[in-house]
């Protein structure tokens, strides 16, 4: 699909991230709403389909996403509790990354479907 296709994909992702970060400073709830919408997932499915036209791959990606999204939600727990527990941002963020990596890593290691 070429250079401009990649530029478009990067621009759409960048605009989404910037919009969420800008809104979250003034309107945290609206930022959270945009963040919770599967905008990037929807775009990834559209871009994948447009580029490869492979329904089997898109379907498998959807099934994997259904499992991985809930496993990754533990990332938010330390950040959500940081203020109440008097933690600063970076330790809470790091703990969230570690927890999500552990959950997802365990799933990849022990998933019976992948054998």
MMTF fields as JSON, N, C-alpha, C and O atoms, coordinates in Angstrom:
{
  "mmtfVersion": "1.0.0",
  "mmtfProducer": "UNKNOWN",
  "numBonds": 459,
  "numAtoms": 460,
  "numGroups": 115,
  "numChains": 1,
  "numModels": 1,
  "chainsPerModel": [1],
  "groupsPerChain": [115],
  "chainIdList": ["A"],
  "bondAtomList": [4, 2, 8, 6, 12, 10, 16, 14, 20, 18, 24, 22, 28, 26, 32, 30, 36, 34, 40, 38, 44, 42, 48, 46, 52, 50, 56, 54, 60, 58, 64, 62, 68, 66, 72, 70, 76, 74, 80, 78, 84, 82, 88, 86, 92, 90, 96, 94, 100, 98, 104, 102, 108, 106, 112, 110, 116, 114, 120, 118, 124, 122, 128, 126, 132, 130, 136, 134, 140, 138, 144, 142, 148, 146, 152, 150, 156, 154, 160, 158, 164, 162, 168, 166, 172, 170, 176, 174, 180, 178, 184, 182, 188, 186, 192, 190, 196, 194, 200, 198, 204, 202, 208, 206, 212, 210, 216, 214, 220, 218, 224, 222, 228, 226, 232, 230, 236, 234, 240, 238, 244, 242, 248, 246, 252, 250, 256, 254, 260, 258, 264, 262, 268, 266, 272, 270, 276, 274, 280, 278, 284, 282, 288, 286, 292, 290, 296, 294, 300, 298, 304, 302, 308, 306, 312, 310, 316, 314, 320, 318, 324, 322, 328, 326, 332, 330, 336, 334, 340, 338, 344, 342, 348, 346, 352, 350, 356, 354, 360, 358, 364, 362, 368, 366, 372, 370, 376, 374, 380, 378, 384, 382, 388, 386, 392, 390, 396, 394, 400, 398, 404, 402, 408, 406, 412, 410, 416, 414, 420, 418, 424, 422, 428, 426, 432, 430, 436, 434, 440, 438, 444, 442, 448, 446, 452, 450, 456, 454],
  "bondOrderList": [1, 1, 1, 1, 1, 1, 1, 1, 1, 1, 1, 1, 1, 1, 1, 1, 1, 1, 1, 1, 1, 1, 1, 1, 1, 1, 1, 1, 1, 1, 1, 1, 1, 1, 1, 1, 1, 1, 1, 1, 1, 1, 1, 1, 1, 1, 1, 1, 1, 1, 1, 1, 1, 1, 1, 1, 1, 1, 1, 1, 1, 1, 1, 1, 1, 1, 1, 1, 1, 1, 1, 1, 1, 1, 1, 1, 1, 1, 1, 1, 1, 1, 1, 1, 1, 1, 1, 1, 1, 1, 1, 1, 1, 1, 1, 1, 1, 1, 1, 1, 1, 1, 1, 1, 1, 1, 1, 1, 1, 1, 1, 1, 1, 1],
  "groupList": [{"groupName": "UNK", "atomNameList": ["N", "CA", "C", "O"], "elementList": ["N", "C", "C", "O"], "formalChargeList": [0, 0, 0, 0], "bondAtomList": [1, 0, 2, 1, 3, 2], "bondOrderList": [1, 1, 2], "singleLetterCode": "X", "chemCompType": "L-PEPTIDE LINKING"}],
  "groupTypeList": [0, 0, 0, 0, 0, 0, 0, 0, 0, 0, 0, 0, 0, 0, 0, 0, 0, 0, 0, 0, 0, 0, 0, 0, 0, 0, 0, 0, 0, 0, 0, 0, 0, 0, 0, 0, 0, 0, 0, 0, 0, 0, 0, 0, 0, 0, 0, 0, 0, 0, 0, 0, 0, 0, 0, 0, 0, 0, 0, 0, 0, 0, 0, 0, 0, 0, 0, 0, 0, 0, 0, 0, 0, 0, 0, 0, 0, 0, 0, 0, 0, 0, 0, 0, 0, 0, 0, 0, 0, 0, 0, 0, 0, 0, 0, 0, 0, 0, 0, 0, 0, 0, 0, 0, 0, 0, 0, 0, 0, 0, 0, 0, 0, 0, 0],
  "groupIdList": [1, 2, 3, 4, 5, 6, 7, 8, 9, 10, 11, 12, 13, 14, 15, 16, 17, 18, 19, 20, 21, 22, 23, 24, 25, 26, 27, 28, 29, 30, 31, 32, 33, 34, 35, 36, 37, 38, 39, 40, 41, 42, 43, 44, 45, 46, 47, 48, 49, 50, 51, 52, 53, 54, 55, 56, 57, 58, 59, 60, 61, 62, 63, 64, 65, 66, 67, 68, 69, 70, 71, 72, 73, 74, 75, 76, 77, 78, 79, 80, 81, 82, 83, 84, 85, 86, 87, 88, 89, 90, 91, 92, 93, 94, 95, 96, 97, 98, 99, 100, 101, 102, 103, 104, 105, 106, 107, 108, 109, 110, 111, 112, 113, 114, 115],
  "secStructList": [7, 7, 2, 2, 2, 2, 2, 2, 2, 2, 2, 2, 2, 2, 2, 2, 2, 2, 2, 2, 2, 2, 2, 2, 2, 2, 7, 2, 2, 2, 2, 2, 2, 2, 2, 2, 1, 7, 2, 2, 2, 2, 2, 2, 2, 2, 2, 2, 2, 2, 2, 2, 7, 7, 2, 2, 2, 2, 2, 2, 2, 2, 2, 2, 2, 2, 2, 2, 2, 2, 2, 2, 6, 6, 2, 2, 2, 2, 2, 2, 2, 2, 2, 2, 2, 6, 7, 7, 2, 2, 2, 2, 2, 2, 2, 2, 2, 2, 2, 2, 2, 2, 2, 2, 2, 2, 2, 2, 2, 2, 7, 4, 4, 4, 7],
  "xCoordList": [0.806, 0.0, 0.848, 0.375, 2.051, 2.96, 3.128, 2.538, 3.959, 4.394, 3.234, 3.138, 2.349, 1.267, 0.253, -0.361, 0.072, -0.803, -0.254, -1.007, 1.047, 1.673, 1.611, 1.395, 1.796, 1.687, 0.278, 0.121, -0.741, -2.13, -2.371, -2.98, -1.899, -2.109, -1.432, -2.023, -0.216, 0.502, -0.222, -0.365, -0.672, -1.359, -2.655, -2.942, -3.428, -4.689, -4.414, -5.095, -3.438, -3.089, -2.577, -2.936, -1.758, -1.198, -2.285, -2.294, -3.188, -4.283, -5.141, -5.571, -5.389, -6.184, -5.493, -6.129, -4.21, -3.454, -3.408, -3.618, -3.14, -3.07, -4.434, -4.505, -5.5, -6.844, -7.155, -7.68, -6.838, -7.092, -6.255, -6.773, -4.98, -4.129, -4.538, -4.47, -4.955, -5.407, -6.71, -6.839, -7.653, -8.944, -8.818, -9.517, -7.938, -7.863, -7.429, -7.789, -6.672, -6.261, -7.419, -7.479, -8.34, -9.469, -10.719, -11.488, -10.904, -12.106, -11.702, -11.794, -11.259, -10.788, -11.814, -11.449, -13.08, -14.103, -14.23, -14.373, -14.178, -14.244, -12.997, -13.082, -11.837, -10.608, -10.712, -10.294, -11.272, -11.457, -12.432, -12.235, -13.481, -14.441, -13.77, -13.928, -13.023, -12.318, -11.324, -11.178, -10.642, -9.657, -10.314, -9.744, -11.52, -12.184, -12.819, -13.063, -13.083, -13.626, -12.536, -11.371, -12.9, -11.877, -11.502, -11.442, -11.251, -10.981, -9.77, -9.836, -8.682, -7.481, -7.733, -7.268, -8.455, -8.77, -9.607, -9.342, -10.608, -11.458, -10.628, -10.753, -9.784, -8.935, -7.966, -7.71, -7.43, -6.497, -7.189, -6.614, -8.425, -9.165, -9.426, -9.263, -9.828, -10.101, -8.831, -8.832, -7.737, -6.48, -5.952, -5.438, -6.075, -5.62, -6.427, -5.87, -7.752, -8.601, -8.286, -8.178, -8.143, -7.875, -6.546, -6.41, -5.574, -4.251, -4.137, -3.53, -4.723, -4.479, -5.69, -5.526, -6.902, -8.133, -8.136, -8.465, -7.763, -7.651, -8.592, -8.233, -9.805, -10.802, -10.361, -10.663, -9.658, -9.194, -8.255, -8.35, -7.358, -6.43, -7.158, -6.853, -8.119, -8.888, -9.718, -9.804, -10.318, -11.115, -10.26, -10.666, -9.083, -8.189, -7.74, -7.658, -7.451, -7.053, -8.184, -7.921, -9.433, -10.574, -10.691, -10.932, -10.523, -10.587, -9.478, -9.718, -8.27, -7.146, -7.378, -7.05, -7.941, -8.215, -9.248, -9.134, -10.257, -11.269, -10.655, -11.163, -9.589, -8.914, -7.918, -7.86, -7.144, -6.047, -6.514, -5.872, -7.599, -8.061, -8.383, -7.884, -9.188, -9.431, -8.158, -8.021, -7.242, -5.993, -5.161, -4.452, -5.237, -4.469, -5.092, -4.447, -6.326, -7.003, -6.357, -6.556, -5.588, -4.912, -3.927, -3.542, -3.514, -2.627, -3.213, -2.472, -4.519, -5.164, -5.305, -5.459, -5.259, -5.51, -4.541, -5.006, -3.209, -2.321, -2.503, -2.415, -2.752, -2.972, -4.27, -4.329, -5.3, -6.574, -6.466, -7.161, -5.606, -5.449, -4.302, -4.129, -3.522, -2.297, -2.556, -1.844, -3.527, -3.787, -4.218, -3.772, -5.073, -5.558, -4.437, -4.419, -3.494, -2.382, -1.145, -0.11, -1.261, -0.164, 1.075, 2.21, 0.828, 1.918, 2.099, 1.155, 3.308, 3.514, 3.221, 3.025, 3.199, 2.8, 3.688, 3.184, 5.006, 5.886, 5.893, 5.852, 5.943, 5.847, 4.503, 4.468, 3.401, 2.096, 2.04, 1.524, 2.567, 2.607, 3.436, 3.013, 4.619, 5.51, 4.847, 4.918, 4.202, 3.513, 2.396, 2.192, 1.678, 0.634, 1.188, 0.613, 2.306, 2.936, 3.378, 3.178, 3.973, 4.436, 3.259, 3.322, 2.19, 1.016, 0.416, 0.091, 0.271, -0.283, 0.647, 0.193, 1.938, 2.9, 2.859, 2.946, 2.728, 2.64, 1.385, 1.449, 0.249, -1.01, -0.965, -1.321, -0.532, -0.484, 0.588, 0.382, 1.735, 2.798, 2.361, 2.672, 1.639, 1.134, 0.154, 0.155, -0.681, -1.625, -0.888, -1.224, 0.105, 0.875, 1.601, 1.739, 2.063, 2.822, 1.928, 2.305, 0.723, -0.117, -1.394, -2.211, -1.607, -2.811, -2.905, -2.057, -3.919, -4.035, -4.408, -4.192, -4.967, -5.375, -4.187, -4.309, -3.043, -1.912, -1.04, -0.041, -1.394, -0.546, -0.905, -0.293],
  "yCoordList": [-1.196, 0.0, 1.259, 2.318, 1.171, 2.27, 3.26, 3.154, 4.216, 5.222, 6.031, 6.19, 6.547, 7.428, 6.682, 7.272, 5.405, 4.587, 4.532, 4.667, 4.335, 4.316, 5.683, 5.768, 6.745, 8.104, 8.334, 8.88, 7.928, 8.07, 7.314, 7.849, 6.078, 5.276, 5.91, 5.96, 6.39, 7.042, 8.334, 8.614, 9.109, 10.369, 10.136, 10.861, 9.148, 8.861, 8.44, 8.901, 7.583, 7.155, 8.33, 8.475, 9.151, 10.304, 11.3, 11.805, 11.581, 12.522, 11.981, 12.748, 10.698, 10.094, 10.254, 10.65, 9.953, 10.069, 11.527, 11.805, 12.439, 13.862, 14.355, 15.101, 13.956, 14.383, 13.908, 14.671, 12.668, 12.141, 12.894, 13.28, 13.108, 13.771, 15.231, 15.734, 15.913, 17.3, 17.386, 18.215, 16.538, 16.563, 16.158, 16.696, 15.22, 14.682, 15.728, 15.622, 16.728, 17.774, 18.638, 19.02, 18.954, 19.82, 19.04, 19.45, 17.912, 17.099, 15.629, 14.859, 15.232, 13.851, 12.793, 11.76, 13.044, 12.049, 11.896, 10.779, 12.992, 12.916, 12.238, 11.449, 12.553, 11.863, 10.37, 9.573, 9.986, 8.569, 7.911, 6.768, 8.642, 8.098, 7.819, 6.739, 8.794, 8.576, 7.435, 6.633, 7.367, 6.308, 4.94, 3.946, 4.889, 3.596, 3.096, 1.899, 4.004, 3.567, 2.814, 3.211, 1.765, 0.993, 1.612, 0.917, 2.926, 3.643, 3.043, 2.759, 2.853, 2.304, 0.877, 0.493, 0.092, -1.273, -1.269, -2.029, -0.416, -0.333, 0.064, -0.536, 1.074, 1.498, 0.399, 0.209, -0.32, -1.409, -2.497, -3.026, -2.831, -3.832, -3.331, -4.08, -2.079, -1.51, -1.476, -1.897, -0.966, -0.883, -2.267, -2.463, -3.228, -4.593, -5.189, -5.793, -5.011, -5.541, -4.871, -5.538, -3.554, -2.828, -3.241, -3.283, -3.543, -3.884, -5.341, -5.633, -6.275, -7.699, -8.469, -9.512, -7.967, -8.666, -10.122, -11.029, -10.333, -11.672, -11.779, -11.41, -12.29, -12.385, -13.329, -13.082, -14.399, -15.333, -14.632, -14.854, -13.796, -13.078, -12.036, -11.871, -11.331, -10.328, -11.016, -10.519, -12.137, -12.888, -13.384, -13.291, -13.909, -14.366, -13.192, -13.322, -12.058, -10.881, -10.446, -10.026, -10.54, -10.187, -11.141, -10.702, -12.442, -13.415, -13.168, -13.204, -12.92, -12.659, -11.374, -11.31, -10.358, -9.093, -9.279, -8.669, -10.119, -10.39, -10.951, -10.693, -11.7, -12.259, -11.258, -11.079, -10.614, -9.764, -8.462, -7.981, -7.887, -6.622, -6.79, -6.004, -7.769, -7.918, -8.21, -7.746, -8.963, -9.25, -7.995, -7.871, -7.073, -5.845, -4.789, -3.788, -4.998, -4.006, -3.826, -2.792, -4.808, -4.657, -3.49, -2.984, -3.057, -1.902, -0.675, 0.104, -0.504, 0.696, 0.708, 1.78, -0.436, -0.515, 0.344, 1.155, 0.213, 1.061, 2.558, 3.371, 2.921, 4.337, 4.847, 5.978, 4.019, 4.422, 4.597, 5.43, 3.823, 3.881, 4.774, 4.977, 5.305, 6.042, 7.219, 7.383, 8.009, 9.181, 8.775, 9.355, 7.792, 7.315, 6.703, 6.831, 6.03, 5.371, 6.258, 5.827, 7.497, 8.477, 8.006, 8.181, 7.416, 7.013, 8.111, 8.832, 8.236, 9.171, 8.447, 7.232, 9.217, 8.684, 7.535, 6.465, 7.748, 6.761, 5.403, 4.386, 5.333, 4.005, 3.314, 2.108, 4.073, 3.484, 3.02, 1.942, 3.828, 3.474, 2.211, 1.292, 2.17, 1.006, -0.252, -1.308, -0.146, -1.313, -1.776, -2.978, -0.843, -1.208, -1.941, -2.932, -1.456, -2.128, -3.539, -4.496, -3.65, -4.968, -5.927, -7.075, -5.456, -6.324, -6.772, -7.946, -5.841, -6.202, -7.163, -8.132, -6.896, -7.789, -9.186, -10.18, -9.264, -10.577, -11.323, -12.503, -10.643, -11.291, -11.772, -12.913, -10.905, -11.268, -12.324, -13.254, -12.18, -13.172, -14.542, -15.544, -14.607, -15.898, -16.507, -17.718, -15.662, -16.179, -16.745, -17.825, -16.022, -16.536, -17.821, -18.712, -17.922, -19.113, -20.324, -21.433, -20.122, -21.258, -21.401, -22.26, -20.617, -20.691, -22.051, -22.377, -22.861, -24.192, -24.144, -25.119, -23.022, -22.92, -22.772, -23.055, -22.335, -22.077, -23.304, -23.233, -24.394, -25.601, -26.419, -27.459],
  "zCoordList": [0.0, 0.0, 0.0, -0.413, 0.44, 0.226, 1.358, 2.433, 1.048, 2.008, 2.566, 3.783, 1.718, 2.168, 3.021, 3.91, 2.766, 3.6, 5.032, 5.996, 5.158, 6.489, 7.156, 8.365, 6.394, 6.944, 7.485, 8.577, 6.744, 7.187, 8.488, 9.415, 8.562, 9.775, 10.979, 12.058, 10.819, 11.921, 12.326, 13.517, 11.358, 11.653, 12.425, 13.377, 12.035, 12.728, 14.169, 15.086, 14.38, 15.745, 16.569, 17.737, 15.979, 16.695, 17.079, 18.202, 16.171, 16.462, 17.607, 18.469, 17.625, 18.696, 20.043, 21.019, 20.108, 21.361, 21.83, 23.01, 20.924, 21.288, 21.773, 22.75, 21.115, 21.528, 22.942, 23.753, 23.238, 24.582, 25.611, 26.659, 25.332, 26.324, 26.526, 27.648, 25.478, 25.607, 26.408, 27.308, 26.078, 26.77, 28.232, 29.091, 28.516, 29.878, 30.895, 32.068, 30.482, 31.407, 31.862, 33.03, 30.964, 31.295, 31.674, 32.543, 31.008, 31.216, 31.376, 30.42, 32.57, 32.759, 32.35, 31.789, 32.626, 32.281, 30.762, 30.264, 30.036, 28.576, 28.012, 27.071, 28.597, 28.193, 28.429, 27.59, 29.573, 29.884, 28.914, 28.501, 28.556, 27.592, 26.251, 25.682, 25.754, 24.485, 24.593, 23.67, 25.727, 25.925, 26.0, 25.551, 26.572, 26.733, 25.44, 25.286, 24.522, 23.23, 22.472, 22.499, 21.82, 21.11, 19.759, 18.745, 19.759, 18.509, 17.789, 16.593, 18.505, 17.868, 17.398, 16.325, 18.174, 17.749, 16.476, 15.546, 16.444, 15.255, 14.036, 12.968, 14.204, 13.091, 12.679, 11.491, 13.652, 13.328, 12.512, 11.562, 12.884, 12.111, 10.691, 9.728, 10.562, 9.229, 8.39, 7.233, 8.983, 8.234, 7.87, 6.769, 8.784, 8.492, 7.341, 6.425, 7.401, 6.334, 4.998, 3.969, 5.023, 3.785, 3.173, 1.95, 4.007, 3.495, 3.064, 2.034, 3.851, 3.598, 3.068, 2.436, 3.318, 2.909, 3.375, 2.611, 4.645, 5.2, 6.396, 7.514, 6.152, 7.211, 8.321, 9.488, 7.989, 9.018, 10.001, 11.208, 9.501, 10.374, 11.214, 12.396, 10.615, 11.358, 12.444, 13.566, 12.119, 13.082, 14.246, 15.404, 13.939, 15.0, 15.871, 17.093, 15.254, 16.017, 16.95, 18.077, 16.5, 17.343, 18.53, 19.655, 18.288, 19.389, 20.406, 21.613, 19.92, 20.819, 21.615, 22.8, 20.971, 21.646, 22.753, 23.816, 22.51, 23.531, 24.813, 25.904, 24.693, 25.865, 26.447, 27.664, 25.599, 26.074, 26.716, 27.65, 26.247, 26.832, 28.326, 29.132, 28.725, 30.166, 30.966, 32.098, 30.396, 31.106, 31.302, 32.301, 30.37, 30.469, 31.374, 31.687, 31.796, 32.628, 34.0, 34.636, 34.469, 35.763, 35.733, 36.788, 34.543, 34.423, 35.135, 35.735, 35.07, 35.589, 37.107, 37.692, 37.755, 39.194, 40.009, 40.81, 39.85, 40.649, 40.373, 41.293, 39.127, 38.814, 39.434, 39.916, 39.419, 40.007, 41.52, 42.102, 42.148, 43.606, 44.063, 45.265, 43.144, 43.485, 44.425, 45.416, 44.138, 44.975, 46.38, 47.37, 46.453, 47.752, 48.58, 49.804, 47.901, 48.602, 48.722, 49.23, 48.251, 48.314, 47.537, 47.981, 46.388, 45.496, 44.462, 44.141, 43.945, 42.839, 41.519, 41.484, 40.458, 39.156, 38.685, 38.346, 38.66, 38.026, 38.713, 38.02, 40.05, 40.667, 40.387, 40.141, 40.424, 40.121, 38.671, 38.377, 37.778, 36.358, 36.148, 35.446, 36.76, 36.609, 37.146, 36.518, 38.307, 38.863, 37.934, 37.761, 37.341, 36.385, 35.18, 34.731, 34.655, 33.511, 33.909, 33.162, 35.08, 35.557, 35.724, 35.283, 36.359, 36.553, 35.222, 35.047, 34.29, 32.981, 32.25, 31.643, 32.309, 31.646, 32.251, 31.53, 33.573, 34.231, 33.803, 33.461, 33.821, 33.434, 31.983, 31.686, 31.101, 29.687, 29.443, 28.664, 30.109, 29.975, 30.445, 29.8, 31.565, 32.053, 31.063, 30.841, 30.469, 29.49, 28.272, 27.787, 27.788, 26.65, 27.007, 26.168, 28.235, 28.659, 28.837, 28.46, 29.42, 29.803, 28.998, 29.328, 27.975, 27.169, 26.496, 25.666, 26.83, 26.218, 24.737, 24.019, 24.268, 22.874, 21.928, 20.736, 22.442, 21.575, 21.356, 20.641, 21.944, 21.825, 20.61, 20.364]
}
